[in-house]
Amino acid sequence: MVESFEVSNGNVFGDLLSKKEKKKQYKVGLYTGGYFEYWRMYPKTLENFVRSDMEVVYKNLKRFLSSNVEVIWPGIISTIDEAEKAGKLFEEEKIDMVIYIAATYNPDYMSIQTLHHVKDIPLVVFVRQQHKDINFDSNYEQTLRNSGLISTAQLTGAFKKMGWYDNFEVVIGADYDEEPYKRIKKYFNAVCTYYSLKGLNIGVIGHVFRGMYDFEYDKTKVRGSLGPSIIDIQVDHFLNVWKKVTDKETDDFMKEVKGKYKYYAFQNVTEDDLFRSCKFTIALRKIIERYRLDALCFLGQHYTEAKTGTTAYLASSILASERKYMVTSEGDVIGLIMMCIMNKLTGTTPLFGEWGEFGEKENAIMIMMHGFADPNLAKDSSRVRFTSSPENWGYVGKGFSVEFTAKPGIVTVGHFINDKEIGWRMLISRGEALDVKRSIPCRETTLILKTETPVKEFIKKLLRTGFSHHAIICYGDLTEELGYIADLMRIKKDYI
């Protein structure tokens, strides 16, 4: 008998997908437009020139896009029949993005004939030339070879009149220049990440911590604008799994943990503390796997800590180091979605923290990470300590926490807020994690974030724009990609 996941003891549920299919290969449709009228005017050379130019573009796209991307190229489109055939091909292949290139002047009715088959698919307009600079010795045939800007402007003007493509990316450069292909790859990565959000299952054990109205959420609005499905996991579901974890399972896992983390210092953590944390970790992983979750948000304070007698921070740190399942605490589902975005873009686990004290001399803010993080984000293993927890919300013993100050490097900060007047807004900020002489001995993971603007001005703008007290931080500059994703979501971007 098929039952709801809330009551079933089996592994097949009527309200959860039995098997989540991961998309293994993405597809990009490449539109390259010419004009049949020009072929007859320059019958011996022009079409061959254009074909050789587009071969260069095609090969560069294949080189710069990842190996799991198939570029669907129907060839040079210079007649309405070819345009219709290309549109049907793109539709049949279920492409994920279109790249539009006018190789010569290409009448807008041709490209529209193709695009109307896939007009809800993200679009890149690539304004390209065979060379970077104006050729003052050019003849008319060669100007036709580089005349794509004419029809590109014509097409985008038609978009405005037709109400098509209110968001599309424009990339400009020479055929052989690497920069435009790098920008196309960034946009495509953002598109793939945006698509992936619609298939994410986020589990929630508990609720938003009382007093944190800033990231209270409406599941319907999350699904409608940001993408993921939110699945409420009852604490009894978790406790039933937790109680069935045997001592042998826990002992065996403890040996694995000690071996994996033998290079890190354990301080003020007893065998009993570690045992309880290991048991929690096993149960949490089983919950994730049982309910086909991609990410999990839990409430520790007076909830899982009081129910199990331990903290979740060993579990969260181990999952963070594996970089597959994202985890947050305090009920911050919205921050968890940003973590999933950054994880999809980089393959790493972002840091989950909150704004702390500021320093005028350093022009920086200390970010506090809630006692868990990927230990690999420390400058080196000597900086990492596994310690007792600095806060006690109902656990037995001394708890468990991870202490280190994160390594230096360029970082991106992000989060969301659901604005009463505007709707969803995305925080996007770039900064620098400073190199500190030693880890801050506060039994917490920390990061010293140097802001690009004066720190007091940064804080003013952060508060006036009303973003959450939490901050999701990832190494690398993801500001462009996050901006693309906000556009695809059709939400406002706030750069701070």
Helices and strands as residue ranges (DSSP letters): E 26-33, H 36-41, H 46-64, E 69-72, E 76-77, H 80-93, E 97-102, H 108-115, E 123-129, H 140-145, H 148-162, E 169-174, H 178-197, E 201-205, G 213-215, H 219-221, I 222-226, E 229-233, H 235-244, H 247-260, E 265-267, H 271-290, E 295-298, I 300-304, H 305-308, H 313-322, E 326-329, H 333-346, E 351-359, E 364-368, G 375-377, G 381-383, E 385-387, E 401-405, E 409-419, E 423-433, E 445-451, H 455-465, E 470-475, H 479-489, E 492-495
